[in-house]
Amino acid sequence: MNTFLFLILPYICLAIFVVGHWWRYKYDKFGWTTRSSQLYEDSLLRWGSPLFHFGMLGVVGGHIIGLLLPKGWTDRLGVSESTYHAFALGGGLLAGAMALVGLIMLVYRRRTVRPVFKATTVMDKVMYLFLGTVIVIGCWNTFASAVLHADTEFNYRTTVSPWFRGIFYGQPDPTLMAGVPVGFQMHAVLAFLLFALWPFTRLVHVFSAPVGYLTRPYIVYRSRADHVRRGLGNRSPQPGWERPGLDSAGRR
């Protein structure tokens, strides 16, 4: 089971992640969307969405530092283990709490606002379940590694991190995960399952960026003066600093 969960399953999930995104983009471009529901409700979304998205940016950044950067790098920079874990605890819990509170607000909004709930698909519900569980377990692991396991020999930077990097090197060592606390094992397995689920949910919008805006042609707007000269209007043009609805003489 250890070999399947931490050697075979990650590659299955990553294969589904890559092929699934290719298939979705090729055959379902019109479905490649966030399925925005801002039109139906805005007050909860105005708070929940920034909390969730900025929190997730912090969570992703923390994982990049904790999983992808070897421990030797921070040691050479003079960052002690206690200092590293203090920053990881503070930053990780703050980012995780922001993401979790934002997700709770978004789920509450989706459940209580009828038009938004009617627009919710089965895959949305599954995605929220997996995403919420991964975030909760991740927050617990951040707290546990810095507080509960502070006096033990367990260190995720010498177990989980090398195992994770080994997946992308093509040399994963599942034995590194054998003695890891159950919370970290569950977090890793559920995270990879979320990757497998990713291409079939609205999470695909993460890979959509308005790059085309940088090179698209300018949008040409004709001024009111052009319309007046062509006889298309009977009012003189207004300077930009005058109140709307008033002409240059101050008349409506």
Stockholm file with secondary structure:
# STOCKHOLM 1.0

chainA/1-252         MNTFLFLILPYICLAIFVVGHWWRYKYDKFGWTTRSSQLYEDSLLRWGSPLFHFGMLGVVGGHIIGLLLPKGWTDRLGVSESTYHAFALGGGLLAGAMALVGLIMLVYRRRTVRPVFKATTVMDKVMYLFLGTVIVIGCWNTFASAVLHADTEFNYRTTVSPWFRGIFYGQPDPTLMAGVPVGFQMHAVLAFLLFALWPFTRLVHVFSAPVGYLTRPYIVYRSRADHVRRGLGNRSPQPGWERPGLDSAGRR
#=GR chainA/1-252 SS CHHIIIIIHHHHHHHHHHHHHHHHHHHCGGGCSCCCCTTTCCHHHHHHHHHHHHHHHHHHHHHIIIIISCHHHHHHTTCCHHHHHHHHHHHHHHHHHHHHHHHHHHHHHHHHSHHHHHTCCHHHHHHHHHHHHHHHHHHHHHHIIIIITTTSSCCTTTTHHHHHHHHHHTCCCGGGGTTSCHHHHHHHHHHHHHHHHGGGSGGGGGGCCCGGGGTSCCCCCCCHHHHHHTTSCSSCCCCTTSCTTCCTTSCC
#=GC SS_cons         CHHIIIIIHHHHHHHHHHHHHHHHHHHCGGGCSCCCCTTTCCHHHHHHHHHHHHHHHHHHHHHIIIIISCHHHHHHTTCCHHHHHHHHHHHHHHHHHHHHHHHHHHHHHHHHSHHHHHTCCHHHHHHHHHHHHHHHHHHHHHHIIIIITTTSSCCTTTTHHHHHHHHHHTCCCGGGGTTSCHHHHHHHHHHHHHHHHGGGSGGGGGGCCCGGGGTSCCCCCCCHHHHHHTTSCSSCCCCTTSCTTCCTTSCC
//
